[in-house]
Amino acid sequence: MLDAPCRNPYVLSAHFVRAVHRMTMPTKPILIAPAPELRKLCTPVDAVDERINRLMKDMLDTMYHADGIGLAAPQIGILERVIVLDVARRDEPSAPMCLANPEVLWASKDTSTHNEGCLSFPDLYADVTRPASVHVRYLDQDNQSREIEATDLLAVCLQHEIDHLNGVLFVDHLSKLKRDMILRKLKKGRKGAEAA
């Protein structure tokens, strides 16, 4: 059996998929804040073609390798409106999503607060309040228009990654005091890494 928690040996857990990607898949470098590309507005893709599908696959490989649950194209220096995510828990089957030109059509008035992190802010987390549910339209990997109603972690991840496409970072949703604390920690961590 490939993965003990899976009943069906052909259904791989999210934990197993991430572990395999960390060992075998080539990845793109993830930009770390304050990289200027992270503040740029991304352009829509004309269509989800072979090039965009390759980008989506590379982004998934990179996201899994970094043990993340979401990644936006500007985080690897590509200023196009493409995001990938997989919010499956470690004991669930992997459930990757690839979205081009995602847009929030509706957001609930109800809010929820989740502890968020970001691959462009390594090892830094903060509580962020966002709409509790969203309705999103996007192009899938077959260039078909789709819509999804999302709640809980999926809603958080979609909003976080769509923010990236608009040059907005999760720290922008924090008070100035909390944002400055995170930016100081990031700067201190970078200096420590350069000294090592």
N, C-alpha and C positions, 0 to 999 in steps of 0.2 A: 504494500500500500504506500502511495506517495506521501501522504500527510495524514497522520493519525486522526485528527479531528474530523476529516472529511469522510462521510459515509460512502460517497461515490468516488472511486479512485481517479476518475477523470476530471473531477471538479477540484481545482486547486485553491487552497486558502489564500487570502490576501497576504498572510505572513510568508507562505512558501514562495509566492510570486515575487514579493519584494526581495527575499533572500536570494533567489536565483538571479534577479536583475543586478543585485549588488555584486555578485560574483562574476557575471559573464557579459553584461551589456556595456558597450561603449557609451559614454555619456558626454553631454555638453557641459561646459563650465557654467555654474550659476553665478550671476552677478550679485555682489554684496552691496548693500546700501553704504554710502550715498551715490552709487553709480548713476550718472545722469540719465541713462536709458530708462531707469525705473520711474522717472518723472515725465516721460513723454507720452503723448496721446498716440495710440496705435491706429493704424489704418485698417479698414475692413478688407477681407480677402474677396476677390472677385468670384471665386468658386472653390469648392473643396475638390482639388484635383490630385494627381499623383504627388506633386511637390508638397502640398499641404498635408496629405496623408503621411508622407515621410516625416515631415516636421512633427506631426502629432505622435508618431511612433517614437521618434527621438526624444520628444518631451516626456512621454510616458516612461521610457527607459531611464531618463535622467531623474525624474520624480521618484521612481521606485528605488533607484540607486541611492538617492539622498534620504530615503525613508520618509518621504513627504506624502501628503494626501492631495495636493494640488500644485499646479505650476502654470504660469502664464508665459507666453512667448517673450515678452520683454525681459523676463528674468534670465533668459539665455541670449539676450541682445537682439532679438528679432521683433521689430515693431509692427507686428500684425496681430489682428484680433483673434487669437487662438488660445484656448485654455484646455488643460486636461486635468482630470481628477479621479480619485478612487477613494471613496470614504468607507469602504468595507472594513469592518473590524478584522482584527488578525485571525479570528476563528471562523470567519465567513468566506465564501468564495470571492475571489477578486472580481470587482465590478468597475472596470475602467470606463470613463466617459471622455469623449473628445468633442469639443464644441468650437465651431468657428462663428464669428460675429455674434456672440451671445449678447442679448439685451434683456434687461429687466423690464417686463411689461407692467408688472404690478408688484407692490410690496405691501405687506400688512402694516396696519397701524400698531399692532401688538409687537413688542420687542422682546428679545432674549439676549442674555449676556453669556458669552463663551470665552474661555481662555484660548487666545489665538497665538500662533507663532507664524513664522514665515521663513522659507528657505533663504531669502535674501537678508534675513536678520538671524543668523545662526544662534541657537540656544537662548533666544530672548522671547519672552511671552508676556501677554497682558490681557486683561479682561476687556473685551470689546462688545458694545451693545449695538445690535443691528435689528432690522425687521425680522420677526420670527419666521415668516414664510414669504416666498417670492414666486412669481410666475415668470419663466424665462423662455424666450424664443431663440433658436440657434440653428445653424446648419450642421448636420451630422457628417460622418465620414463618407457617406454616399451622396453628399451635396443636397440632401433632402431637408426641407424646413421642418423643424420639430419644436414642440413646446413641452415644458415640464413644470409641474407645481412642486416646489421643494420646501421642506421644513427641516428643523433640527440641524444636524451637522452638514447635510447636503446644502441647505439654504445658506449657512455660514460660509461654506467653502465656495459656492458659486459667487456670492457677493464679494468675498475676498479676492478671488481671481479676476472677476470682472472689474473690480476697482483697479487692479494692476494695469488693465488695458486702457484705463483713463488717467494713468499716472498718479493714482492715489494709493498710498500704502496704509497698512493697518494702523500704524502709529498716528496717522492723521485723524483717526477717530478717538484719540485719547486727549486728555487735558494737556496743556502745555507742560506742566510739571512732570507728568508721567512720560510724555514723549521725550522730553529732555533727559530724563533718567535713562531711558532705553538707549538713546543716541550716545550718551556718555559711556554706557556699558559696551556698546558696539565699538566705539572708538578705542576704549581701553583694551578690549579683546583683540582688536586688530593690531594695536601696538605690541601686545604680548606675543602674538603670533609672529610678527616681523622680527622681534628680538630673539625668538627661539631658533 
